[in-house]
Amino acid sequence: MNHIKKKLWNLGAAIFWVGILIMTILYSLAYLMSGACSKDEYEELYSPNGEFRAVVMMTGCGGFSSPQTQIYVERVKNKSFSPFSLKATDTLIRLDGKPKAVNYRIAWKGNDKFIISNFDFSKMMAFKNQSWGTELPRIYFEANGS
């Protein structure tokens, strides 16, 4: 009976240490892969009053995905001292490809209207069109042919 208990104890210890080794290897690989993604600012355009900044970014995760062009708007000068005021929009649009290879145009129409236009609809991967309230500008999209 003691012989069986000893074998079960050793088997349990072996399973435990092999599990720790496998988890350590998987965690290390996940950590290394998470650092492979990059976000690089490509272009910026300030609103006429300098309160907002539109940013075009190129994002990519190396060989795991194709590069993307992403555009968002952020507030540069904050009039509100509230910690709940919005400082930036989410990604407004994601286009498949590098900014140099993707056709797009960004422009401000006054201080509170931002337009993203001249992009190829087939390159669009996602967009977010919603009202950001009075704290951020109104966003307009104009695809080619519209």
Order of alpha helices (4+ residues) and beta strands (2+ residues): alpha-beta-beta-beta-beta-beta-beta-beta-beta
